[in-house]
């Protein structure tokens, strides 16, 4: 019991510290390469924090349990939007810039639609998996090329980059140090979250909490701790683009790469019916609601911006609690 409590305390301290270091590294990399923190949030932070899901997906498929990869990916996407963005917005209201509303969130919606169309027959074939992986490559190539073209255009026109980090006026760290912070921060994020989950499970078991309740609460939230910690750390320091980009990138990665790899390794001939009747519809509805709630409604410095305030955060958190209750009811 004492060891478990110690693991929770140490894990929590490491989680907070590593999240700050991870954000430092991401901002430093963005500044060095002259790219927006939003794109860095999508490509590095979003994919990096989704690495555990990818490992679980590959191992599950190799062990002939690809269904686990589906639940892992879609459950993580639901938690990313409802739990993580909800909690982040509740703590620090988020500002969603025009690029996210006109390009990145619509891409996430299209990705979700593609998934629904491919999976509506109840199967995830090798061809479906390849289609998802190809879509991922196309989207990432498009995003990176669009970012580089926009950067060149702004430089040519002598226009200051709107997406530059709020920290750009401070002293920049070297690229080597930024990459080191990124790697160390990510590694400790994963390790500390696992320590927290292990300690919390042991304490819960000692107190007589059921396995079902542990799975629906501690394990469900614990697998999302890296994204949660990095998003809150980014938003708290004014890096809204990094926080939002983290979630969008993570969901794209989960939907296309995590599921795509699992299907390529071990095609799924008969999905669990709950995936089509519950998880995919909920994930799709949350993705659409994210777009609707971020529609620009006011002006800032003469420009219309989207907002995701505390009211929206409370709504999304409430929806996540409702999802957990639904899981509990259907599992009993």
N, C-alpha and C positions, 0 to 999 in steps of 0.2 A: 504493500500500500504506500509506504513512504517513498519507495523507488518510483512508483507510478506518479505520485504527486510531484516529485522532483523532475521527472521527465516532462510533465505538463509545464512547470515553471520555466525550465531551461528551454524547452521547445518554444514557448511563447516569446521569451526574450530574444532567442535566435531568429524567430520569424519576423519580428518587428525590425531587428537590426539588419537582417539580410534583405528585407524588402526595400529599405532605404538604399542599401548599397546597390541593389539590382537596378533601381530607378536611376541612381547616379551614373551607373555604367551605361544604361540605355540612352540617357540624355547626352552623355559624352560621345558615344558612337554617332548619334544623330548630328551633333554639332560638327564632328570631325568630317563626316561625309557630306555635310551640307544638305541632309535630308530632314523631312519633318518628323517630329516626335510621334505623330500619328502613324506614319508608315513604319517607324521603328517599333512602335507599340504593337502593330499588326504582325510584322515579320519576325521580330526577335522576342519581344515579351510575350505576345500571344502564343507563338509556336513553342517557345521555350517552356512556358508554364503548362503547356499541353503535352509535353514530352512523356510524363507518367502515363497519360491516357493512351498514347501511341504504343508504349511498351506493353501495357496491359492488353491492348488490342492484338498485337503481334503474338504474344504468348498465348492468349486465349485461342486465336486461330490455329496456332501450331499444336495446341492441345485438343483440337477439334471441338472447341467451345466458342465459335464465332458469335453466338447469341449474346455472350457476355460483352463483346466489343460494342454491339449495338446499344445495349443498355448503358454501358459506360459512356459512350459518345453522346447520346441524346440526353441522358440524365445530367451529364456535365454541362451541356448547352443550356438546359433549363435552369440549372443552378447559376451559370454564368450571368444570364440576363436577370432572372428574378431575384436571386440571392445576392450576387456580387454587385451588379449595377445598382440594385435596390439599396443595399447597405451602404455603398459608396456615396450615392446621391443623398441618402439620409444624413450622412456625416458631413459631406461637402457637396453642395449642389453643383452639377456638372453643366458645362457649356458645350454644346455640340455644334461644331463649325459646318459651314456650307458643304465642304468636300465630303464629309461623312454622310450628309443628308442626300446629296445628289449622286454620289458614286458608291460609297462603301456599304452603307446599310442596304440600299437597293440590290447590290451584289449579293449580300447575305440573304436577302429575300429570294432572289433568283436561285441561289444555291439550295435553299430550302425547298423551293418548288421543284427543282430538278430531282432532289432526293425523293420527294413524295411521288413524282411520276415514275421513277425507276423502281420504287419499292411497293407500288400499289398492288402488284400481282402477288405480294407475299413472299417473293424470292429476292435474294441478292446474289446474282450470278457473277461469274468471272468478268463477263462483259460489263455488267453494272459497276463492278469495282474499278475496272480500267477507265470507264467513262468518268467516274468520280475523280480519279487521280489525274486524268487529262484536264478536267475542268479546273482542278486546283492549280496545275502548272500554268494554264492559260490566264487564270485570274491573277496569280502572282506576277506573271510577266507583264500583264496589262497594268497592274498597279505600279510596278517599279518603273516601267517606261513612261507612264503618265506623270509620275513624280519627277523623273529626270527632265522630261520635256517642259513641264511647268517651271521647274527650277531654271532651266536655260532661258525661257521666255522672260521670267522675272528679272533675271540678271541682265538680259539684253535691253529690257525696257527701263532698267534702273529702279525697279520697284522692290521695296523691302519685303522679304518673305513673311507673310502673315503667320505661317506655321512655325516660325522659328521658336525655339524654346524660350520660356520666360527667364531662364538662367543664362541667356546668351551674353548678357552684359557682365557676368561674373567671369573670374579667371577660369579658362578651360583646362581640363586635365588632359594628359597625353592619351593617345589612342590605346597604347599598351595598358595603361592603368584602367582605362574605361572597359576594355575587354576583360581584364582580370576581375574587375568589380562585377561585371556581367556574369562571368562564369562562376565565381565564388558565391555571388548573391543567389543565383539560380540553384546551385548545388545545396546551399544551406536552406533555401526556401523549401526544397523537397524534403531534406533530412529533418528539418525542424517540424514540418507539418506531420511527418510520419511519427516523430516522437510525441507530438501532441495527441495524435489519434491513438497511439499505443497506450499512453498513460491514461487517457480519458476512458478508453474501453475497459482497462483493468479496474479503474476506480468504479465505473458503472457496474461491472460484473460483481465487484465486492459489495456493492450496495443493493444487489439483487435486481438490477434493471434487466429486462428481457432482451434477448438477442435481436428481436424484431425492432424494438425501439432504438437499440444501439445502431442497427444498420440504417434506419431511416433518419437518424439525427447525427450522431458522431461521425460515422463513416461517410455519410452523404456530404456533410459539411466539410469534413477533413480532407477529402479528395479535391476540394475547391479552394483550400486555404492558400496555395501559392498565388492563384489569380486574385483572391480576395485581398491578401496582404499587399501585393504589388499595386493593385488598382487604388486601394485606399491611400497607400504611401504616395502614389503619383498625384492623385487628386488633392491630397492635403498640401502638397507643395506647389499647387497651381498647374500641374502638368495634366490638364483635362484630356488632351489629345492622346496621351499615353494610356490613361485609364480606359477611355472608350475604345481606342485602337486595340488594346489588349483583349477586350472581350470579343470584338468583331473578328479579330485574327484568330483567336482561340476557337470560336464557333465554326469559322470556315475550315480551319484545320481539322477539327473533330468530325465535321460533317463529311468532308471530302477525303481527307487522308486517313484518318483513323478507321472509318468504315470501309473506305476503298481498299486499304491494305488487308484488312480482315477478309474481305470478299475475294480478293485475288489469291490469298493463301488458302482459304477454306470457304468456298461459296456456300451460302445459306439457302437451302432448298425450301424450307418452311419456317418463316419467322414466327415468333410468339405473337399471337393475335393482339396482345396488349400494346405492342409497338405501333401498330396501325390505328388502333382504336383509341389509344390514350397518349402515348409519348410523342409521336409525330405531330398530332393535332395540337397538343399543348405547346410544343416547341415552335410550331409554325405560328400559332396565335400570339405567343410572346414576342417573336421576331417582328411581326406586323405591328403589335402594340408599341414596341420600342420605337419604330419609325413614326407612328402617329403621335406619340407623346413628345417626340423631339421636333415636331414641325415648328419652324420659326414663328414666334408670336410677338416678338418685340424687337426694338432696335437698340444696338449698342454701338456707339461711335458712328452712327449713320448707317449701320449694316444690320440686316435681319439675321438673328442667330436663333438656333434651337436651344431649348433648355430642358434639363432633366433635374427638377428640384426635389425638395424633401417630400412634397406630396406624392410625386411620382415614385420616389424611393419607397415610401410607406406602402403604396399600392402594390408594387412589385414584390416586396417582402411578404405582404399579406397573401398574394397569389402563390408564393413559394410554400408558405405554411399550409395553404389549402391543398397544394399538390402533395405534400407529405402526408396530410390527413387522408387524401384519396388513396395513396399507396398503402397506407396502414389499413384502411377499410377493405381494400381489394385483396390484401395479403392474408388477413385474418380468416 
